[in-house]
Amino acid sequence: MLHKRSAEKLSEAIKKAIDDHQITNTEYEEIMAIVNEDGVIDPQERQLLALLQDMITNKSVKRIPG
């Protein structure tokens, strides 16, 4: 059950970054903490992280200080 909540929290945090087209360093660190809180990165979490990283790389989502 914890694992599912972790994936839901991660999904919500990444969706917010995508909707805002930006992510602060603090938000990015919070996302990484969510990923690591249960000690397991499942395929869904891995896919969400890859999506976020791709969007940061192609500048669809801009990483900003804060």
Buried (B, 14 or more C-beta within 10 A) or exposed (E): EEBEEBBEBBBEBBEEBBEEEBBBEEBBEBBEEBBEBBEEBBEBBEEBBEBBEEBBEEEEBEBEEE
